[in-house]
Amino acid sequence: MKKIVLAATLLASGLMAADSGIYVGVEYGAAKNTHEFTTDDSYGSSTYDNDYKDIKFKFGSGTDGGTKYQGTLSLISYTDPIFDNTNKDLMEFGFDIIKEFEVTSSFYPFLKIGMGVGTMTVEGYSQDKILGVSVNAGAGISYKVVDHLYLLAGVDYVLRKWQDIEFYSSYYGTTTLSTTDSAFKPYIGANYRF
């Protein structure tokens, strides 16, 4: 145990001494979201609004005023269930590329693109879990409050395509359901750079 603590302390000290550009962070976002459902039978298609909240944990690397790369874990909770009455939560892993522009030594507007992959548990369909793949693009501002601490705010456009799933209707038989959703998601957050 002492060796692990010593190794972790040395690693953390080395990262801070080297000003490595490695950072961790958290974001909170709330999206105005629209689902579109399309079936392969006479049901046709329909849309409805279903907003969501997103808490995102980040681990990244890069230089201030340059390019940054970050891995993310998002915990997304929709206001209403999407596919059934049992589950409305999505866990998504993602990757973003961020290009910052230095205005001052503390103020960095940025552009961002990214993608994510996640799963949601469903019941009553041919699958127990459904896969969702998302892409996002956005812009925002990062502000260096003090050494190592940054506050940020931005807006992302998020497009998510869900895996097609099948369900049975006594009137139509087996039907395939295709689903997409899209949203503008404003968010706030903070990064701590080592």
Legacy VTK file of the C-alpha trace (Angstrom):
# vtk DataFile Version 3.0
C-alpha trace
ASCII
DATASET POLYDATA
POINTS 194 float
0.000 0.000 0.000
2.831 2.395 0.883
4.426 1.754 -2.524
1.177 2.633 -4.311
0.778 5.867 -2.330
4.432 6.775 -2.965
4.124 6.031 -6.702
0.919 8.086 -6.969
2.541 10.989 -5.098
5.617 10.928 -7.355
3.445 10.764 -10.481
1.259 13.671 -9.338
4.340 15.727 -8.399
5.923 15.028 -11.776
2.793 16.040 -13.645
2.495 19.312 -11.732
6.194 20.114 -12.066
6.168 19.472 -15.790
3.026 21.549 -16.396
1.942 18.610 -18.514
-1.340 19.945 -19.866
-3.275 17.000 -18.387
-6.610 18.002 -16.897
-9.771 16.583 -15.353
-13.136 18.254 -15.379
-16.873 18.091 -15.010
-19.737 19.653 -16.993
-23.469 20.018 -16.438
-25.751 20.492 -19.437
-29.473 20.606 -20.136
-30.762 19.944 -23.642
-33.964 20.802 -25.505
-34.238 17.474 -27.286
-36.477 16.112 -30.086
-36.945 12.400 -30.877
-37.969 11.170 -34.298
-39.413 7.667 -34.617
-39.825 5.886 -37.949
-41.336 2.418 -38.448
-41.231 0.097 -41.419
-45.033 -0.276 -41.514
-48.090 1.968 -41.799
-47.365 3.645 -38.444
-45.053 5.960 -40.413
-43.062 8.481 -38.380
-43.612 10.808 -35.452
-41.643 13.298 -33.371
-41.889 14.477 -29.791
-39.881 16.593 -27.370
-38.004 14.836 -24.575
-35.412 17.030 -22.867
-32.458 15.637 -20.949
-29.826 16.547 -18.369
-26.200 15.532 -18.836
-23.411 15.266 -16.254
-20.087 14.734 -18.003
-16.752 13.717 -16.442
-13.645 14.491 -18.513
-9.986 13.548 -18.692
-7.893 15.368 -21.278
-4.608 16.795 -22.439
-3.471 19.763 -24.473
-2.096 23.284 -24.394
-3.880 26.522 -23.556
-4.711 28.323 -26.768
-3.956 25.180 -28.784
-5.538 21.807 -29.444
-6.925 19.591 -26.674
-8.129 15.989 -26.712
-10.441 14.610 -24.061
-12.188 11.373 -23.153
-15.590 11.668 -21.507
-18.135 9.710 -19.490
-21.652 11.175 -19.696
-24.542 10.239 -17.441
-27.651 11.356 -19.347
-31.168 11.326 -17.901
-34.154 11.983 -20.182
-37.292 13.647 -18.797
-39.523 10.859 -20.181
-38.752 7.255 -21.121
-37.864 6.801 -24.797
-38.606 3.172 -25.629
-40.516 1.797 -22.630
-41.683 2.788 -19.157
-38.748 1.332 -17.244
-35.594 3.211 -18.221
-34.690 6.708 -19.356
-30.986 6.812 -18.461
-28.082 6.586 -20.889
-24.394 6.086 -20.030
-22.161 7.269 -22.870
-18.394 7.194 -23.451
-17.042 9.842 -25.802
-14.052 11.583 -27.325
-13.736 15.305 -28.178
-11.228 17.440 -30.064
-11.099 21.081 -28.951
-9.378 23.986 -30.687
-8.825 26.995 -28.419
-7.958 30.547 -29.490
-5.990 32.702 -27.041
-7.468 36.179 -26.628
-5.627 36.914 -23.381
-3.597 34.710 -21.034
-6.862 33.887 -19.204
-9.558 33.980 -21.921
-9.868 31.185 -24.527
-12.827 30.867 -26.913
-12.987 27.373 -28.434
-14.566 25.167 -31.087
-15.281 21.506 -30.407
-16.233 18.333 -32.287
-16.763 14.891 -30.841
-18.560 11.600 -30.790
-19.940 9.160 -28.234
-21.253 5.622 -27.843
-23.638 4.531 -25.113
-26.209 1.958 -24.053
-29.652 2.031 -22.487
-31.553 -0.907 -20.975
-34.920 -1.619 -22.645
-37.720 -4.126 -22.034
-40.301 -5.651 -24.336
-38.176 -5.611 -27.477
-35.986 -8.127 -29.262
-32.939 -6.694 -27.401
-32.296 -6.083 -23.683
-30.036 -3.100 -24.376
-30.027 -0.550 -27.142
-26.950 1.186 -28.522
-26.835 4.927 -29.230
-24.123 6.671 -31.282
-23.803 10.455 -31.123
-21.854 13.217 -32.850
-21.540 16.757 -31.553
-20.170 20.119 -32.610
-20.078 23.268 -30.548
-18.410 26.415 -29.336
-17.704 27.997 -25.988
-15.416 29.996 -23.735
-12.804 28.829 -21.235
-11.705 31.293 -18.546
-8.629 30.737 -16.372
-9.727 31.826 -12.891
-6.446 31.031 -11.099
-3.493 28.806 -11.933
-4.764 25.323 -12.794
-8.519 26.150 -12.512
-10.678 26.973 -15.552
-14.389 27.747 -15.771
-16.120 27.145 -19.079
-19.465 27.553 -20.796
-20.622 26.491 -24.223
-23.344 25.175 -26.490
-23.200 21.869 -28.400
-25.430 20.568 -31.149
-25.858 16.827 -30.496
-27.250 14.290 -32.976
-27.834 10.739 -31.711
-28.798 7.685 -33.786
-30.212 4.736 -31.871
-29.886 1.104 -32.901
-32.984 -0.190 -34.745
-35.127 -2.410 -32.541
-38.029 -4.735 -33.235
-41.322 -5.091 -31.382
-44.456 -7.127 -31.941
-47.912 -5.678 -32.588
-50.937 -8.000 -32.763
-52.315 -5.881 -35.604
-49.144 -5.299 -37.695
-46.941 -8.206 -36.587
-43.215 -7.555 -36.115
-42.250 -3.922 -36.648
-38.792 -2.299 -36.805
-38.412 1.027 -35.012
-35.695 3.520 -36.093
-34.982 6.406 -33.737
-32.878 9.570 -33.844
-32.748 12.539 -31.525
-31.187 15.971 -31.788
-30.633 18.815 -29.370
-28.905 22.080 -28.641
-27.236 21.592 -25.268
-25.932 24.602 -23.304
-23.553 23.638 -20.504
-21.279 24.987 -17.787
-18.268 23.304 -16.246
-14.834 23.450 -14.702
-11.443 21.930 -15.532
-8.491 21.423 -13.209
-5.151 21.297 -15.012
-2.209 19.510 -13.390
LINES 1 195
194 0 1 2 3 4 5 6 7 8 9 10 11 12 13 14 15 16 17 18 19 20 21 22 23 24 25 26 27 28 29 30 31 32 33 34 35 36 37 38 39 40 41 42 43 44 45 46 47 48 49 50 51 52 53 54 55 56 57 58 59 60 61 62 63 64 65 66 67 68 69 70 71 72 73 74 75 76 77 78 79 80 81 82 83 84 85 86 87 88 89 90 91 92 93 94 95 96 97 98 99 100 101 102 103 104 105 106 107 108 109 110 111 112 113 114 115 116 117 118 119 120 121 122 123 124 125 126 127 128 129 130 131 132 133 134 135 136 137 138 139 140 141 142 143 144 145 146 147 148 149 150 151 152 153 154 155 156 157 158 159 160 161 162 163 164 165 166 167 168 169 170 171 172 173 174 175 176 177 178 179 180 181 182 183 184 185 186 187 188 189 190 191 192 193
